[in-house]
Amino acid sequence: MPETEDVVGERFPQIRGHALDQRDVTLPDDAQGMVALIVLAFERQAQSMVDSWIGPFERHLCGAGRYTYFEVPMITGLWGRMFSRFIDDGMRAGVPEKRHHNVVTYYGNFEVYSSLLALEDRGICYAFLLDKSGFIRWRGNGYSSPEEVEELVTMARMLHER
């Protein structure tokens, strides 16, 4: 398994999912040309962690154009696939409609992502900042701190200017 620092500089692995607005999404391809924050979470209890990254990113950057974000709930197992419509409907009801295009549910085996992205603790979320070509330029996990948010926003602005 790669060390955390080893994933910075690597191309983000392809994840195919379904957005709450009913679109099929392939990451990082659908973020091509934009600076993107991708936050992966494995458990519902991690939602407040996810929000601690996405909220500031959206407030500081997303109104400025050429920035985007994706929240990716990672759901595995047969029960996930069997109840995917029910799960998506529940999320759709709980997520503001303006964010439906930003929430992309992945159903499938996430062991390969755990290995490629050094995702060691499924109880926390993982935030990845991608450049316009889909390469990981920064990484955070768990709850964001004010210092990490400042670092994330600064890095995103720098990547946008490149």
QUIBELMO-V74549 format. One record per residue. N is the residue number from 1. RES is the residue in one letter. PHI is phi as a letter, one per 40 degrees, with the letter a starting at -180 (none if undefined). PSI is psi in whole degrees, -180 to 180 (NA if undefined). Layout:
BEGIN
N RES PHI PSI
N RES PHI PSI
END
This chain:
BEGIN
1 M none 134
2 P c 153
3 E c 157
4 T d -47
5 E c -28
6 D c -23
7 V c -23
8 V c 127
9 G h -14
10 E c 154
11 R c 137
12 F c 133
13 P c 150
14 Q c 127
15 I b 125
16 R b 131
17 G a -172
18 H b 121
19 A c 156
20 L c -17
21 D c 16
22 Q g 10
23 R c 147
24 D c 136
25 V b 138
26 T b 120
27 L b 142
28 P c 3
29 D d -42
30 D c -5
31 A b 4
32 Q d 133
33 G g -3
34 M b 154
35 V c 126
36 A b 139
37 L b 124
38 I b 123
39 V b 119
40 L c 138
41 A a 147
42 F b -20
43 E b 145
44 R d -34
45 Q c -13
46 A c 1
47 Q d -41
48 S c -31
49 M c -46
50 V d -48
51 D c -30
52 S c -21
53 W c -49
54 I c -42
55 G d -57
56 P c -38
57 F c -46
58 E c -46
59 R c -45
60 H c -29
61 L b -35
62 C c -21
63 G c -12
64 A c -2
65 G g 153
66 R g 16
67 Y b 145
68 T a 170
69 Y a 157
70 F b 129
71 E c 124
72 V b 98
73 P c 126
74 M b 111
75 I b 126
76 T b 169
77 G g 162
78 L c -40
79 W c -36
80 G c -45
81 R c -39
82 M c -35
83 F b 21
84 S d -40
85 R c -43
86 F c -43
87 I c -48
88 D c -41
89 D c -41
90 G c -42
91 M c -41
92 R d -39
93 A c -29
94 G c -8
95 V b 132
96 P d 139
97 E d -35
98 K c -16
99 R b 0
100 H d -33
101 H c -12
102 N c -10
103 V b 115
104 V b 111
105 T c 131
106 Y b 126
107 Y b 120
108 G i -168
109 N c 124
110 F b 14
111 E c -40
112 V c -37
113 Y c -38
114 S d -41
115 S c -50
116 L c -33
117 L b 7
118 A f 53
119 L c 93
120 E c -29
121 D b 110
122 R c -2
123 G c -5
124 I b 169
125 C c 165
126 Y b 128
127 A b 131
128 F b 126
129 L c 123
130 L b 144
131 D c -178
132 K c -15
133 S b 3
134 G g 16
135 F c 141
136 I c 123
137 R b -11
138 W a 152
139 R a 142
140 G a 170
141 N a 164
142 G g -148
143 Y c 141
144 S c 154
145 S b 162
146 P d -37
147 E c -41
148 E c -38
149 V c -43
150 E c -43
151 E c -44
152 L c -49
153 V c -42
154 T c -46
155 M c -42
156 A c -43
157 R c -41
158 M c -44
159 L c -36
160 H c -36
161 E c -17
162 R c NA
END
